[in-house]
């Protein structure tokens, strides 16, 4: 069964379940949207500009969405102006996204091929949180954040797609953001237009990992039976008291990464007759982290603070061997230390944790000195396990100026210093 048939079957099953239950009051809080988006792949730096050729993309997206209404007395929903929580399936036709490395001395030993590499079509399943900025009886404006998983049947390989540096794995991480205007036509139907950005990459769990960055306008037909029950404006309708408090936040993480050093070595410094020439087989190395933060939860939905991050990369010895092979004599240490600003966004048991850090100590060789700035970012989705005093588990990506460094599983727990 092709990816297109799987996508259409999932759409049919989801719609059948939804349509068959519309006669109940609880299902009146549910809606659906079908949208189309003609987009193009962004060229993010001079390196990509040298080999990115075609950029056109066409995506179809179907979603099932839910809102909490004022009658539900949901404090979180009230604080966010009654947001929409959606589950999506996005199928993207990406054959217009093509790549080709022409002859260039900067490619080292990599030889030009006689074809264009293609990104290939993709399927993504993801969840979206859309927060309204403004709402009237006919129009609403929102912004959205999305996270999920993707799949691409076609990926980098040295036989048929040797210049496809965008997609290095079949299974991928999806991240999206957008802004939308919804016009309620009449009754329970509306038109939804906006601009959407989305990103697919493997979180540095394989190489290559340039990642696909797609942006474009979107237009959809939306079924919104709950719209006339939502309040005009975004003022809070249910606002139980919330007591501000300080808390310590402690976390440990275990993750993995492939090495950009190995990618560069096999792409540009390995002769064609070597079996590793432009290989698509890369090892995953273990990485560990610890965090200790001081946080202040000043409203129900947000907490901010500052913390110390410690990283341990078991791959440091491998990086040292690669550097020595290329004649570089520099310092290498598996330990890194950073200080970071932290921010956490809550919605019931889920939260998105973000941080922006600065390395106080990091010695990870030539490649790190060249492409890693002293700054780093981390973002992840967490779930607080009920009944375990705030213990949470989450998936995180650590990056340098949006370029993924590693992906990790993190367990965290808070220690409150005051009563909520």
BELHU-V71764 format. One record per backbone hydrogen bond with DSSP energy under -0.5 kcal/mol. CO is the residue of the C=O (numbers start at 1). NH is the residue of the N-H. E is the energy in kcal/mol with one decimal. If there is no record, write none. Layout:
# BELHU-V71764
co = <CO | CO>
nh = <NH | NH>
e = <E | E>
This chain:
# BELHU-V71764
co = <2 | 3 | 4 | 5 | 6 | 7 | 8 | 9 | 10 | 11 | 12 | 13 | 14 | 15 | 16 | 18 | 19 | 21 | 25 | 26 | 27 | 29 | 31 | 32 | 33 | 34 | 35 | 36 | 37 | 37 | 38 | 39 | 40 | 42 | 45 | 46 | 47 | 48 | 48 | 51 | 54 | 55 | 57 | 58 | 59 | 60 | 61 | 62 | 63 | 64 | 65 | 66 | 69 | 70 | 73 | 74 | 75 | 76 | 77 | 78 | 83 | 84 | 84 | 85 | 86 | 87 | 88 | 89 | 90 | 91 | 92 | 92 | 93 | 94 | 94 | 96 | 96 | 97 | 98 | 99 | 100 | 104 | 105 | 107 | 117 | 121 | 121 | 122 | 123 | 124 | 125 | 126 | 127 | 128 | 128 | 129 | 129 | 130 | 130 | 131 | 134 | 135 | 138 | 139 | 140 | 141 | 141 | 142 | 143 | 144 | 145 | 146 | 147 | 148 | 149 | 150 | 151 | 157 | 161 | 161 | 163 | 165 | 165 | 166 | 166 | 167 | 170 | 172 | 173 | 174 | 175 | 176 | 177 | 178 | 179 | 180 | 181 | 182 | 182 | 183 | 183 | 186 | 188 | 189 | 189 | 190 | 191 | 192 | 193 | 194 | 195 | 196 | 197 | 198 | 199 | 200 | 201 | 202 | 204 | 212 | 212 | 213 | 214 | 215 | 216 | 218 | 219 | 220 | 220 | 221 | 222 | 222 | 223 | 224 | 226 | 227 | 242 | 245 | 246 | 246 | 247 | 248 | 249 | 250 | 251 | 252 | 253 | 254 | 255 | 256 | 257 | 258 | 259 | 260 | 261 | 262 | 263 | 264 | 264 | 265 | 266 | 268 | 271 | 274 | 276 | 280 | 285 | 286 | 287 | 288 | 289 | 290 | 291 | 292 | 293 | 293 | 294 | 295 | 296 | 296 | 297 | 299 | 301 | 302 | 303 | 304 | 305 | 306 | 307 | 308 | 309 | 310 | 311 | 312 | 312 | 313 | 315 | 316 | 317 | 318 | 319 | 320 | 321 | 322 | 323 | 324 | 328 | 331 | 334 | 335 | 336 | 337 | 337 | 338 | 339 | 340 | 341 | 342 | 343 | 344 | 345 | 347 | 349 | 350 | 351 | 351 | 352 | 353 | 354 | 355 | 356 | 357 | 358 | 361 | 363 | 364 | 365 | 366 | 367 | 368 | 371 | 374 | 376 | 377 | 378 | 379 | 380 | 381 | 382 | 383 | 383 | 385 | 388 | 391 | 392 | 393 | 394 | 395 | 396 | 397 | 398 | 398 | 399 | 400 | 402 | 403 | 406 | 407 | 408 | 409 | 410 | 411 | 412 | 413 | 415 | 420>
nh = <6 | 7 | 8 | 9 | 10 | 11 | 12 | 13 | 14 | 15 | 16 | 17 | 18 | 19 | 20 | 21 | 22 | 24 | 28 | 29 | 30 | 67 | 65 | 223 | 63 | 221 | 61 | 219 | 39 | 59 | 217 | 57 | 215 | 44 | 49 | 50 | 50 | 51 | 52 | 100 | 98 | 41 | 39 | 93 | 37 | 91 | 35 | 89 | 33 | 87 | 31 | 85 | 72 | 73 | 75 | 78 | 79 | 80 | 82 | 81 | 68 | 86 | 130 | 66 | 128 | 64 | 126 | 62 | 124 | 60 | 94 | 122 | 58 | 97 | 119 | 56 | 98 | 119 | 53 | 117 | 102 | 107 | 108 | 110 | 99 | 153 | 154 | 92 | 151 | 90 | 149 | 88 | 147 | 86 | 130 | 131 | 145 | 84 | 132 | 143 | 141 | 233 | 184 | 136 | 182 | 133 | 134 | 180 | 131 | 178 | 129 | 176 | 127 | 174 | 125 | 172 | 123 | 161 | 157 | 164 | 165 | 210 | 211 | 168 | 211 | 156 | 152 | 150 | 201 | 148 | 199 | 146 | 197 | 144 | 195 | 142 | 193 | 140 | 184 | 185 | 191 | 189 | 224 | 185 | 186 | 222 | 183 | 220 | 181 | 218 | 179 | 216 | 177 | 214 | 175 | 212 | 173 | 205 | 258 | 200 | 214 | 42 | 198 | 40 | 196 | 194 | 36 | 192 | 222 | 34 | 190 | 224 | 32 | 227 | 229 | 230 | 244 | 297 | 417 | 418 | 295 | 415 | 293 | 413 | 291 | 411 | 289 | 409 | 287 | 407 | 285 | 260 | 263 | 264 | 265 | 266 | 267 | 268 | 269 | 269 | 278 | 109 | 274 | 277 | 279 | 282 | 257 | 314 | 255 | 312 | 253 | 310 | 251 | 308 | 249 | 295 | 306 | 247 | 298 | 304 | 245 | 302 | 346 | 299 | 344 | 296 | 342 | 294 | 340 | 292 | 338 | 290 | 336 | 288 | 314 | 316 | 319 | 320 | 321 | 322 | 323 | 324 | 325 | 326 | 328 | 327 | 330 | 365 | 313 | 363 | 311 | 360 | 361 | 309 | 358 | 307 | 356 | 305 | 354 | 303 | 352 | 350 | 384 | 347 | 353 | 382 | 345 | 380 | 343 | 378 | 341 | 376 | 339 | 337 | 333 | 368 | 369 | 370 | 371 | 372 | 373 | 359 | 357 | 399 | 355 | 397 | 353 | 395 | 351 | 385 | 393 | 388 | 391 | 385 | 412 | 383 | 410 | 381 | 408 | 379 | 405 | 406 | 377 | 403 | 404 | 400 | 398 | 256 | 396 | 254 | 394 | 252 | 392 | 250 | 248 | 243>
e = <-2.2 | -2.4 | -2.3 | -2.4 | -2.4 | -2.1 | -2.3 | -2.4 | -2.3 | -2.4 | -2.5 | -2.2 | -2.1 | -3.2 | -1.9 | -1.2 | -1.0 | -1.4 | -1.4 | -1.3 | -1.6 | -1.7 | -2.2 | -3.6 | -2.4 | -2.3 | -2.7 | -2.2 | -0.7 | -2.4 | -0.6 | -2.4 | -1.9 | -0.7 | -1.7 | -0.9 | -0.9 | -1.4 | -2.5 | -2.7 | -1.0 | -2.3 | -2.2 | -3.5 | -2.6 | -2.7 | -3.0 | -2.2 | -1.8 | -2.5 | -2.5 | -2.7 | -2.2 | -1.5 | -0.7 | -2.4 | -2.4 | -1.7 | -3.5 | -1.5 | -0.5 | -0.5 | -2.6 | -2.5 | -2.5 | -2.2 | -1.5 | -2.3 | -2.4 | -2.7 | -0.8 | -1.7 | -1.7 | -2.4 | -0.6 | -0.8 | -0.9 | -2.1 | -2.6 | -2.7 | -0.8 | -2.0 | -1.5 | -2.0 | -2.5 | -0.7 | -0.5 | -2.8 | -2.6 | -2.6 | -2.6 | -3.1 | -2.1 | -2.5 | -0.5 | -0.6 | -1.9 | -2.3 | -0.5 | -2.0 | -2.9 | -2.9 | -3.6 | -3.5 | -2.8 | -3.7 | -1.6 | -2.4 | -2.5 | -1.8 | -2.7 | -2.1 | -2.7 | -2.6 | -2.6 | -2.7 | -2.6 | -1.4 | -0.8 | -1.3 | -1.6 | -2.0 | -0.5 | -0.5 | -1.6 | -2.2 | -2.3 | -2.3 | -1.6 | -2.0 | -3.0 | -2.6 | -3.2 | -2.6 | -2.2 | -2.4 | -2.6 | -1.7 | -0.6 | -0.8 | -2.3 | -2.0 | -2.9 | -1.3 | -1.0 | -2.7 | -3.0 | -2.5 | -3.5 | -2.4 | -1.9 | -1.9 | -2.5 | -2.9 | -1.9 | -2.4 | -3.8 | -1.6 | -3.4 | -2.1 | -0.5 | -3.5 | -2.6 | -2.1 | -2.7 | -2.0 | -2.4 | -2.8 | -0.5 | -2.2 | -2.1 | -0.6 | -1.4 | -1.6 | -2.1 | -1.7 | -0.6 | -2.8 | -2.6 | -0.6 | -3.0 | -2.7 | -2.9 | -2.6 | -2.4 | -2.6 | -2.0 | -2.7 | -2.0 | -1.9 | -3.3 | -0.5 | -1.6 | -2.7 | -1.9 | -2.4 | -2.1 | -2.3 | -0.6 | -1.5 | -3.0 | -2.3 | -1.7 | -2.1 | -1.7 | -0.6 | -1.7 | -1.5 | -3.2 | -2.7 | -2.4 | -2.7 | -1.8 | -2.5 | -2.3 | -0.5 | -1.8 | -2.6 | -1.0 | -2.0 | -1.6 | -0.7 | -2.8 | -1.2 | -2.9 | -2.8 | -2.7 | -2.8 | -2.6 | -1.9 | -2.7 | -2.2 | -2.2 | -2.5 | -0.7 | -1.6 | -2.0 | -2.2 | -1.9 | -2.0 | -2.4 | -2.5 | -2.2 | -1.3 | -2.9 | -1.6 | -0.6 | -1.0 | -2.8 | -0.6 | -2.6 | -2.8 | -2.0 | -2.8 | -2.4 | -2.4 | -2.1 | -2.1 | -3.1 | -1.9 | -2.2 | -2.0 | -3.1 | -2.8 | -0.5 | -3.2 | -2.5 | -1.9 | -2.6 | -1.8 | -2.4 | -1.9 | -2.2 | -2.5 | -3.1 | -0.6 | -1.8 | -1.8 | -2.7 | -1.7 | -0.7 | -3.1 | -3.3 | -2.9 | -2.1 | -2.4 | -2.3 | -1.7 | -1.9 | -0.6 | -2.0 | -1.5 | -1.6 | -2.5 | -2.3 | -2.3 | -2.8 | -1.6 | -2.5 | -1.8 | -3.8 | -1.6 | -2.7 | -1.8 | -0.6 | -2.6 | -2.4 | -2.3 | -2.8 | -2.3 | -2.4 | -2.3 | -3.0 | -2.4 | -3.1 | -1.0>
